[in-house]
Amino acid sequence: MLILIRREFQIYLNNILVISLCGFLCVIFMLFAINHETFNQYRNAFPVAFALTCAAMLFGLMLSINMVCKDYEIIKRELRMGVSVSNIIISKTLVIIILCAIISAILVLPFERDAFRISGLNIWFLYTAVFLTMVTSSEIGLLMSVFFRKKPQRATNSIPIIMLFQILFSGFIFEQADVESFRKFTVSSYSIRTIGSALRFDSERFFADVHRGEFENTVSHAIANFKWLILFFILAMLICILFLWLIDNRGWD
């Protein structure tokens, strides 16, 4: 397992430098975009939560979307040598978790600076929300990479489709009743709720039309949403393992 993890880090050294640079560029943009009025009104604050959710999901997908595609021939050799499918997927997942932990810290940096403007902000609450969003999206990206194992371009092209689905059916852009059935299956819905809660969208300083039940700043509300993100993460990982096992054992290659 340690050998697999070390190999993954070596493969991703160049990618993480590029993605970290993109993360710092996002931080610089947020530092300019967030001003002293941002967290005084819901209409100014919500786009920040929405942008943070999209950034976490996009970085997560970028980290993992080619994890299997680019070294599928190596994976096939390892499987023939007796390396288990679960070890391969778990090693990639552990690398994903470490990288997401680093990049999530970068994305949350501007909010540490602005914490004094957000009454009651718990920076670790916000970090956990961003981290779980990114890690769950990364595992979904890994699943797409397994599915498009021989077609890296198709895997990359799936990112806009995934993002579009997550944005349209988050429940915060379009609030029609028919969207609600899809909302339960989107990472973005639970992510925006937790990030909004961390940014204290339930505060009295926001407009009366804010759905305060969606952004309740309590431990129970956070755990309820975190559980769904963790469930999506575990489910995506198990499907990755099952699908790669079927490829290896059923000759689906």
Buried (B, 14 or more C-beta within 10 A) or exposed (E): EEEBBEBBBEBBEEBBEEBBEBBEEBBEEBEEEBEEEBBBEBEBBBEBBBBBBBBBBBBBBBBBBBBBBBBBEEBBEBBEEEBBBBBBBBBBBBBBBBBBEEBBBBBBBBBEEBBEBBEEBBBEBBBBBBBBBBBBBBBBBBBBBBBBBEEBEEBBEBBEEBBEBBBBBBBBEEEEEEBEEBBEEBBBBBBBBBBBBBBBBBBEEBEEEBBBEBBBBEEEBBEBBBEBBBEBBEBBBBBBBBBBBEBBEEEEE
